[in-house]
């Protein structure tokens, strides 16, 4: 019976609304972004409106924070039925083959009758078959057909799907088809569906939306007065919290300082990321720096004549490199070998396909683990560096990655990461790790017929640590990103360890991805 057949879809758990990453990410401060949130909420309630809403804006304007806050609101109202949150630096999360399956899986939980309709539509297809289907087939089988088969009484409350940071999609050629397909959800009679999409205003998405009915709100041009007021309130609230935490008794910041911070955060554009980063800088996470002194340092180095992202990130990196927040001074330059090590670590943080822990970064780069937190200790304002060595190091905002990787930035020579060189280095380090760590029967199972699900996860993690897992999964990715080819090192590795590599991929459940990667490499 199809009803008894379990539904297994190829999903991305981290991209779901209820994932730990999305739940732990920031929301709008109370009382901020109200007009924007109300505009989108009214659109979601009105089933005569366009089926798609496109929230756009440059980096740092708060699109994802607004999306998460609205998701909470819609979830509380039982309107949210599904979500997909793309994210920079997480390779498996930014593809398109698992977008519709991930949305569909959440619909089975939000709309009880949807599960039976989905089972009927799938007819017993397994996850591997579904992942190989084209986007149009996936959409019809996983979304449109089962939605159309719902009982007619399902159309009581307008439901919402949220897709955040669509500009991070790694396959821009698929965007036109994805948006065309999503717009068809507005034609479903059984349930009233709306799709909220957030992204930067890229040419790829603008072109893809041609011919699609949608509503647009651009954070860079609309509601700027309200956003300036919101940033002012945000700064006042955060400084009150910092004062209480540090037991600062004097009037601080004074009005002149506060006015200056508001001006810097909102000129030429109101950027929440500016305000949030300076607050993290002032409120030192490790409790080693006096916030009053930190604020003075920030204001001393601020320069209205430089771009806002440069104002945010240059002084922070300058201090690490030269022991001074004043970008015009270089009193204690970091030794060249330490500078190279710092940017290798930063390059790994911003260019790895999936976030890695301090332990895995150290193993991948071939350096002692103690040196990773040592190099990153003054970067708490821009990076999440956990105290334990096995939790991933993450960017606090993707604009820091933009800053490091922009070769046209006037500060790129001092602060930039050379992406092709770093990808080449990471590919070489992955191959080095695999040469040293791969062998036959790597988990010492001694039972060739044993199924992967029968092997204890602790056994796998012990014999295939996170750095080796990463190397096996993504060495081809880094080779492709640097424009590398099948050189002598790669050929030597494949000749000696190809079967060992496939064994690890099988244990990790990624053989198909590995074979596809080799095919791409051979092209």
ZATOR-106788 format. One line per 4 residues: number of its first residue (from 1); their letters; for each residue x, y, z of C-alpha. Coordinates in pm, 1 decimal. Layout:
<sites>
NUM) A) X,Y,Z | ...
</sites>
This chain:
<sites>
1) XXXX) 0.0,0.0,0.0 | 135.1,344.6,-95.5 | -0.6,490.6,228.1 | 235.3,271.2,426.0
5) XXXX) 535.7,356.5,208.6 | 761.9,600.6,401.5 | 842.2,926.4,223.7 | 1217.9,980.6,196.1
9) XXXX) 1319.7,1293.3,9.2 | 1669.0,1436.9,-57.7 | 1646.6,1739.8,170.4 | 1887.1,1995.3,320.5
13) XXXX) 1811.6,2001.5,692.7 | 2021.9,2314.1,759.6 | 1813.3,2515.0,509.0 | 1481.8,2448.7,684.5
17) XXXX) 1313.8,2713.7,898.1 | 1331.9,2489.3,1204.9 | 1705.1,2414.0,1167.4 | 1938.8,2507.8,1452.8
21) XXXX) 2128.0,2752.2,1230.4 | 1815.8,2945.8,1128.3 | 1671.4,2938.0,1480.9 | 1998.2,3066.6,1632.2
25) XXXX) 2034.9,3353.4,1381.8 | 1932.8,3711.9,1472.8 | 1579.8,3855.0,1455.8 | 1467.4,4217.3,1431.7
29) XXXX) 1487.8,4411.2,1756.4 | 1147.3,4478.8,1913.5 | 984.3,4780.9,1752.1 | 1210.1,4788.7,1442.7
33) XXXX) 1136.0,4736.3,1071.3 | 763.9,4760.4,1155.6 | 641.8,4925.4,835.0 | 832.6,4678.6,616.6
37) XXXX) 703.1,4381.3,814.6 | 345.8,4517.6,805.8 | 364.8,4569.0,428.1 | 469.6,4208.5,372.9
41) XXXX) 216.1,4080.5,626.8 | -71.7,4260.0,450.4 | 44.0,4111.6,118.5 | 44.0,3763.4,270.5
45) XXXX) -309.3,3806.4,407.5 | -463.1,3929.7,82.0 | -524.6,3644.0,-161.3 | -586.7,3892.4,-443.4
49) XXXX) -222.3,4005.2,-432.7 | 65.2,3884.9,-652.2 | 180.4,3530.9,-561.4 | 547.3,3635.3,-517.5
53) XXXX) 698.6,3910.8,-302.5 | 1061.3,4005.6,-370.6 | 1238.6,4183.0,-82.6 | 1565.1,4328.5,-212.2
57) XXXX) 1851.7,4537.3,-81.3 | 2232.7,4557.1,-71.1 | 2449.0,4364.4,175.0 | 2390.7,4460.0,536.3
61) XXXX) 2040.5,4605.7,500.2 | 1877.9,4330.9,707.4 | 1693.6,4119.6,448.5 | 1760.4,3784.6,614.1
65) XXXX) 1687.1,3918.6,961.9 | 1350.4,4046.7,838.0 | 1282.1,3711.4,667.2 | 1351.7,3516.1,987.8
69) XXXX) 1138.5,3754.6,1194.7 | 847.6,3723.1,951.2 | 892.5,3345.7,949.6 | 846.9,3347.4,1328.8
73) XXXX) 533.5,3560.2,1293.2 | 382.4,3344.6,1018.6 | 471.2,3028.1,1210.4 | 290.1,3159.5,1517.1
77) XXXX) -15.9,3233.1,1302.2 | 0.7,2885.2,1143.0 | 62.5,3049.9,804.7 | 422.6,2936.8,748.1
81) XXXX) 421.9,2604.4,565.2 | 778.9,2585.4,437.2 | 1110.5,2766.6,415.3 | 1446.3,2740.2,242.5
85) XXXX) 1731.1,2956.4,370.8 | 2032.5,2969.8,139.4 | 2362.8,3066.8,302.4 | 2703.1,3179.2,178.6
89) XXXX) 2982.1,2928.9,238.8 | 2763.6,2619.0,275.1 | 2805.2,2430.4,-50.6 | 2538.9,2163.7,1.8
93) XXXX) 2284.1,2428.6,95.8 | 2315.1,2647.8,-212.2 | 2233.8,2405.2,-492.5 | 1894.5,2362.4,-658.6
97) XXXX) 1840.2,1985.2,-675.0 | 1713.9,1971.4,-315.1 | 1518.6,2299.3,-304.1 | 1177.2,2159.3,-398.2
101) XXXX) 1222.2,1834.3,-198.1 | 1309.0,2038.9,112.9 | 1003.2,2260.9,65.5 | 781.6,1957.6,6.1
105) XXXX) 904.0,1773.2,316.8 | 804.6,2068.8,535.7 | 460.4,2085.6,374.7 | 391.8,1729.8,493.8
109) XXXX) 431.0,1858.4,849.6 | 240.6,2186.6,807.5 | -60.4,2056.6,609.8 | -163.2,1710.8,737.1
113) XXXX) -356.6,1610.6,422.9 | -55.8,1694.0,202.9 | 134.5,1379.4,302.2 | -120.8,1138.7,150.3
117) XXXX) -140.2,1350.3,-166.0 | 240.0,1349.3,-192.1 | 259.1,971.0,-151.5 | 6.1,932.2,-429.7
121) XXXX) 204.4,1169.2,-653.8 | 537.7,995.6,-587.9 | 405.9,645.4,-644.2 | 688.7,491.3,-443.9
125) XXXX) 982.8,676.7,-607.5 | 1290.0,677.6,-383.2 | 1506.0,976.9,-290.3 | 1788.9,898.3,-532.0
129) XXXX) 1551.7,886.4,-828.9 | 1384.9,1212.4,-725.6 | 1717.0,1396.0,-690.9 | 1803.2,1306.6,-1050.3
133) XXXX) 1476.0,1449.9,-1184.4 | 1465.9,1787.8,-1355.7 | 1334.7,2088.8,-1165.9 | 1006.7,2091.8,-1358.8
137) XXXX) 936.9,1725.7,-1282.4 | 1032.0,1775.6,-916.8 | 802.9,2076.4,-885.3 | 506.0,1897.5,-1038.5
141) XXXX) 547.1,1576.3,-839.1 | 651.0,1727.4,-507.7 | 448.2,2048.4,-494.1 | 195.4,2132.1,-765.5
145) XXXX) 21.4,1795.4,-807.7 | -13.7,1707.3,-437.1 | -128.1,2062.9,-357.6 | -391.8,2041.9,-631.8
149) XXXX) -517.7,1713.0,-481.8 | -577.3,1861.3,-136.0 | -938.1,1873.6,-9.4 | -1107.5,2198.2,-112.4
153) XXXX) -1163.3,2300.7,250.1 | -785.1,2356.5,284.0 | -822.6,2714.3,149.7 | -911.0,2884.8,475.9
157) XXXX) -595.8,3077.2,563.1 | -336.3,3216.7,325.4 | -15.6,3013.9,364.4 | 340.8,3138.8,313.8
161) XXXX) 663.0,2985.3,181.0 | 984.5,3180.4,250.9 | 1299.1,3152.5,38.6 | 1583.1,3360.6,182.4
165) XXXX) 1906.3,3476.8,13.1 | 1820.5,3338.6,-330.1 | 2119.8,3530.1,-472.1 | 2344.7,3274.5,-297.6
169) XXXX) 2213.4,3000.4,-528.7 | 2512.8,2835.5,-699.9 | 2322.0,2768.8,-1023.3 | 2202.9,3107.8,-1155.3
173) XXXX) 2101.3,2941.5,-1482.5 | 1823.1,2765.7,-1288.1 | 1674.6,3085.0,-1142.8 | 1439.5,3161.4,-1432.6
177) XXXX) 1284.6,2815.2,-1417.7 | 1262.0,2817.9,-1037.2 | 1081.0,3153.3,-1027.6 | 850.1,3060.7,-1315.8
181) XXXX) 756.6,2739.9,-1133.6 | 705.5,2906.8,-795.4 | 472.0,3161.9,-954.9 | 244.1,2870.7,-1054.0
185) XXXX) 165.4,2814.6,-686.5 | -66.9,3113.5,-714.5 | -289.9,2910.5,-949.0 | -360.4,2633.7,-694.5
189) XXXX) -732.4,2632.3,-600.9 | -718.1,2416.6,-289.4 | -493.1,2639.8,-79.9 | -399.7,3007.9,-104.7
193) XXXX) -19.3,3024.4,-123.6 | 224.2,3315.8,-118.7 | 603.2,3299.5,-169.7 | 833.1,3556.6,-4.0
197) XXXX) 1178.4,3576.3,-162.9 | 1473.5,3781.1,-35.9 | 1794.0,3853.4,-225.7 | 2028.2,4119.2,-343.7
201) XXXX) 1913.6,4282.4,-665.3 | 2134.6,4088.1,-906.1 | 2097.6,4095.6,-1282.8 | 2042.4,3717.4,-1282.8
205) XXXX) 1736.6,3743.0,-1056.9 | 1601.0,4056.9,-1224.6 | 1619.0,3879.8,-1561.4 | 1467.4,3562.0,-1416.1
209) XXXX) 1165.5,3756.9,-1286.8 | 1083.1,3890.3,-1632.2 | 726.9,3782.4,-1711.6 | 651.1,3676.3,-1351.8
213) XXXX) 380.6,3850.0,-1144.1 | 546.1,3976.9,-827.9 | 556.0,4263.3,-582.4 | 885.0,4429.6,-493.2
217) XXXX) 1017.4,4624.6,-196.4 | 1372.4,4760.9,-220.0 | 1531.3,4834.0,118.3 | 1788.6,5059.6,-49.1
221) XXXX) 1529.4,5305.4,-179.4 | 1215.1,5261.0,32.7 | 1148.2,5323.1,402.7 | 1493.4,5476.5,454.0
225) XXXX) 1368.3,5728.3,711.7 | 1212.7,5448.3,917.0 | 1531.6,5242.2,884.7 | 1741.5,5533.8,1013.1
229) XXXX) 1507.4,5564.8,1311.3 | 1527.8,5188.3,1368.3 | 1909.2,5196.0,1363.8 | 1904.7,5486.5,1611.4
233) XXXX) 1679.6,5288.4,1846.5 | 1889.6,4975.0,1793.6 | 2208.9,5159.0,1893.4 | 2046.9,5317.1,2200.0
237) XXXX) 1913.1,4980.5,2315.5 | 2244.8,4799.6,2258.7 | 2444.5,5067.5,2440.7 | 2204.2,5047.5,2735.3
241) XXXX) 2267.3,4670.6,2745.5 | 2645.8,4720.1,2726.2 | 2634.2,4982.0,3004.9 | 2440.3,4746.3,3232.0
245) XXXX) 2661.7,4448.7,3151.5 | 2984.2,4639.7,3218.9 | 2837.5,4849.6,3504.5 | 2933.9,5178.1,3338.5
249) XXXX) 2799.2,5452.3,3566.3 | 2884.3,5767.3,3371.0 | 2680.1,5910.9,3083.2 | 2801.7,5701.8,2793.0
253) XXXX) 2810.5,5736.0,2505.3 | 2765.1,6112.0,2516.4 | 2526.6,6271.6,2267.0 | 2806.4,6378.4,2034.0
257) XXXX) 2940.4,6022.0,2016.3 | 2594.1,5874.0,1963.4 | 2513.7,6122.8,1687.0 | 2842.0,6034.4,1516.4
261) XXXX) 2768.0,5660.1,1533.7 | 2419.1,5711.3,1393.0 | 2564.7,5916.8,1108.2 | 2826.7,5651.9,1029.0
265) XXXX) 2567.6,5371.6,1038.4 | 2322.6,5550.2,809.2 | 2537.8,5746.5,561.5 | 2523.8,5718.4,265.4
269) XXXX) 2285.4,5424.7,329.3 | 2134.2,5290.7,650.7 | 2318.4,4962.8,716.6 | 2216.0,4749.5,1012.4
273) XXXX) 2532.5,4543.7,968.2 | 2740.6,4856.0,1042.7 | 2555.1,4915.7,1369.7 | 2561.2,4546.9,1468.6
277) XXXX) 2934.0,4505.1,1395.9 | 3042.3,4815.9,1586.0 | 2837.0,4698.8,1887.6 | 3010.7,4358.9,1881.0
281) XXXX) 3345.7,4538.0,1850.7 | 3271.5,4759.8,2150.7 | 3126.9,4477.9,2361.9 | 3431.8,4250.1,2356.4
285) XXXX) 3305.6,3891.9,2383.3 | 3604.5,3780.7,2592.8 | 3575.7,4068.8,2835.4 | 3934.2,4182.8,2782.0
289) XXXX) 3873.6,4525.4,2628.9 | 3713.3,4826.3,2798.2 | 3403.8,4923.8,2590.4 | 3461.0,5294.3,2659.0
293) XXXX) 3810.7,5266.4,2508.6 | 3679.2,5051.5,2222.6 | 3423.0,5316.0,2127.9 | 3691.3,5585.7,2132.3
297) XXXX) 3912.1,5373.9,1903.9 | 3626.3,5311.7,1660.5 | 3541.3,5681.1,1632.9 | 3906.7,5783.5,1594.8
301) XXXX) 3956.4,5561.7,1289.3 | 3621.6,5639.0,1120.1 | 3650.5,5809.7,783.5 | 3349.1,5944.6,593.9
305) XXXX) 3542.4,5933.7,267.0 | 3566.1,5554.0,252.7 | 3288.5,5303.0,168.9 | 3086.8,5180.3,465.6
309) XXXX) 3204.6,4818.8,439.9 | 3564.3,4947.5,434.5 | 3490.3,5154.8,747.2 | 3354.1,4846.0,923.5
313) XXXX) 3616.6,4586.9,841.3 | 3945.9,4765.5,765.2 | 4024.4,4883.4,1122.0 | 3944.7,4540.1,1268.0
317) XXXX) 4183.6,4364.8,1029.4 | 4435.4,4648.6,1054.8 | 4463.0,4591.6,1429.8 | 4534.4,4220.6,1379.5
321) XXXX) 4797.4,4299.9,1116.3 | 4959.4,4612.8,1261.3 | 4852.5,4641.5,1628.8 | 4669.6,4969.1,1561.9
325) XXXX) 4310.7,5056.5,1470.1 | 4432.9,5368.5,1290.6 | 4467.6,5258.8,928.5 | 4726.6,5532.1,870.4
329) XXXX) 4963.6,5379.2,1126.0 | 5157.0,5050.6,1114.1 | 5355.3,5040.4,1439.9 | 5397.0,4661.1,1478.2
333) XXXX) 5354.5,4475.9,1148.2 | 5275.6,4107.2,1183.9 | 5565.2,3888.7,1071.2 | 5520.7,3777.0,709.8
337) XXXX) 5491.3,3406.9,795.3 | 5222.4,3486.1,1053.9 | 5043.7,3715.3,809.3 | 5032.5,3436.3,550.5
341) XXXX) 4904.2,3195.3,814.5 | 4631.5,3441.8,917.0 | 4506.5,3478.8,560.2 | 4525.2,3104.3,500.6
345) XXXX) 4295.1,3063.4,801.4 | 4066.2,3347.4,689.8 | 4066.7,3204.8,337.8 | 3961.3,2868.0,476.7
349) XXXX) 3681.0,3030.0,677.3 | 3534.6,3220.2,380.0 | 3603.2,2971.0,97.8 | 3539.3,2624.4,242.2
353) XXXX) 3234.2,2452.1,96.7 | 3094.8,2392.5,447.3 | 3196.5,2558.1,776.8 | 3476.6,2378.6,960.9
357) XXXX) 3576.1,2368.7,1327.0 | 3906.1,2507.0,1455.2 | 4035.9,2150.7,1484.0 | 3941.5,2068.3,1123.8
361) XXXX) 4084.3,2397.4,990.9 | 4414.4,2329.4,1167.6 | 4431.8,1973.6,1030.1 | 4339.0,2088.6,680.3
365) XXXX) 4606.0,2360.1,681.2 | 4865.2,2144.2,857.0 | 4918.6,2381.9,1151.1 | 4895.2,2329.7,1531.0
369) XXXX) 4538.1,2371.7,1654.7 | 4641.1,2637.7,1910.2 | 4729.3,2876.2,1627.2 | 4374.6,2901.5,1489.4
373) XXXX) 4215.6,3072.6,1793.7 | 4539.1,3268.0,1839.3 | 4511.3,3422.8,1492.1 | 4134.6,3481.3,1520.6
377) XXXX) 4125.7,3613.3,1877.6 | 4067.4,3978.6,1776.3 | 3801.1,3901.8,1515.1 | 3500.5,3831.4,1739.0
381) XXXX) 3318.0,4129.4,1584.9 | 3310.6,3960.2,1243.0 | 3342.4,3586.7,1314.8 | 3174.2,3339.7,1546.2
385) XXXX) 3471.5,3156.2,1698.8 | 3336.8,2898.9,1948.5 | 3531.5,2828.4,2266.5 | 3539.6,2456.4,2190.8
389) XXXX) 3751.6,2332.6,1902.3 | 3489.1,2106.5,1741.2 | 3210.6,2356.5,1663.7 | 3228.8,2529.2,1322.1
393) XXXX) 3377.4,2877.6,1286.7 | 3123.3,3092.7,1100.3 | 3094.9,3433.5,939.0 | 2862.8,3663.4,1130.7
397) XXXX) 2765.4,3828.8,801.2 | 2842.5,3750.0,440.1 | 2950.7,4111.9,376.6 | 3279.8,4028.3,553.4
401) XXXX) 3338.6,3763.8,288.8 | 3253.5,4021.9,19.3 | 3510.5,4257.9,169.1 | 3788.7,3999.1,184.5
405) XXXX) 3726.8,3863.4,-165.4 | 3673.9,4189.3,-357.0 | 3985.5,4234.6,-576.2 | 3870.2,4586.3,-673.4
409) XXXX) 3868.6,4711.3,-314.2 | 4134.1,4979.4,-250.6 | 4238.9,4784.9,59.3 | 4257.6,4443.0,-107.8
413) XXXX) 4638.3,4440.7,-109.0 | 4652.2,4471.9,271.0 | 4337.0,4284.8,370.4 | 4226.9,4072.4,76.9
417) XXXX) 4208.1,3695.8,33.9 | 4338.1,3569.8,-301.1 | 4054.6,3330.6,-389.9 | 4223.1,3131.8,-672.7
421) XXXX) 4543.8,3087.1,-469.6 | 4348.8,2985.1,-159.1 | 4132.1,2735.1,-348.4 | 4448.5,2585.5,-501.3
425) XXXX) 4607.1,2561.8,-156.4 | 4294.0,2398.3,-10.3 | 4277.1,2148.1,-298.1 | 4643.4,2056.1,-244.2
429) XXXX) 4592.6,2021.3,131.6 | 4286.3,1801.3,77.1 | 4486.6,1569.8,-149.3 | 4771.1,1563.7,103.9
433) XXXX) 4528.8,1467.6,382.9 | 4372.0,1192.5,172.5 | 4708.7,1048.4,71.3 | 4805.9,1026.3,437.1
437) XXXX) 4472.5,907.3,575.5 | 4299.2,683.5,320.5 | 4341.8,307.1,321.7 | 4143.4,-8.6,255.9
441) XXXX) 3873.7,-88.3,515.7 | 3938.7,244.6,684.3 | 3695.6,173.4,970.8 | 3845.4,-173.0,1039.4
445) XXXX) 3505.5,-335.3,987.2 | 3642.5,-653.0,823.5 | 3291.5,-725.6,691.7 | 3260.5,-605.0,330.8
449) XXXX) 2887.3,-683.8,320.8 | 2800.6,-465.9,623.1 | 2558.0,-183.8,539.1 | 2649.8,178.0,609.9
453) XXXX) 2357.6,220.2,851.5 | 2490.7,-70.8,1057.4 | 2821.5,104.4,1130.7 | 2832.3,304.1,1454.0
457) XXXX) 2870.4,679.5,1389.8 | 3136.6,708.3,1660.0 | 3341.9,443.9,1480.1 | 3314.2,638.6,1154.0
461) XXXX) 3399.9,972.2,1316.7 | 3701.8,816.2,1489.9 | 3846.3,661.7,1173.6 | 3731.8,937.6,935.8
465) XXXX) 3771.7,1267.0,1128.1 | 3600.6,1586.4,1011.9 | 3903.2,1715.0,818.7 | 3938.8,1389.4,622.1
469) XXXX) 3564.1,1378.9,556.9 | 3583.6,1732.9,423.2 | 3885.3,1651.7,204.1 | 3709.7,1350.3,50.3
473) XXXX) 3390.2,1543.8,-17.9 | 3528.9,1871.9,-151.6 | 3879.3,1838.2,-299.8 | 3730.6,1838.7,-651.1
477) XXXX) 3526.1,2149.7,-569.0 | 3838.5,2344.9,-471.0 | 4024.2,2218.2,-777.7 | 3741.8,2342.7,-999.2
481) XXXX) 3724.1,2680.0,-822.9 | 4093.2,2751.3,-881.8 | 4074.6,2637.9,-1244.9 | 4308.1,2346.2,-1174.3
485) XXXX) 4336.7,2031.4,-1381.1 | 4438.7,1666.2,-1341.4 | 4804.9,1733.0,-1264.7 | 5063.4,1478.6,-1150.9
489) XXXX) 4958.2,1497.0,-782.9 | 4593.4,1434.2,-868.8 | 4672.4,1149.2,-1107.8 | 4906.0,990.2,-851.8
493) XXXX) 4636.7,1016.1,-585.1 | 4367.5,862.6,-808.4 | 4596.4,580.5,-922.3 | 4675.6,480.4,-564.2
497) XXXX) 4367.8,579.5,-364.4 | 4068.1,594.4,-600.8 | 3899.1,286.8,-447.8 | 3986.1,400.2,-94.7
501) XXXX) 3827.1,737.3,-172.4 | 3511.5,570.0,-308.4 | 3493.3,357.6,6.6 | 3485.3,670.0,224.3
505) XXXX) 3225.7,833.2,-2.1 | 3012.7,519.5,30.6 | 3043.4,534.0,409.5 | 2941.3,901.8,397.9
509) XXXX) 2655.7,829.0,156.4 | 2804.5,1045.0,-120.7 | 2923.8,807.9,-394.0 | 2697.6,963.4,-656.5
513) XXXX) 2829.3,1314.6,-583.2 | 3188.1,1188.4,-606.5 | 3134.0,1023.7,-943.3 | 2962.8,1338.8,-1073.4
517) XXXX) 3256.2,1548.7,-949.3 | 3508.6,1331.5,-1133.9 | 3301.4,1359.2,-1452.0 | 3308.1,1737.5,-1417.4
521) XXX) 3682.8,1729.9,-1360.1 | 3741.8,1518.4,-1670.7 | 3554.0,1774.1,-1879.6
</sites>
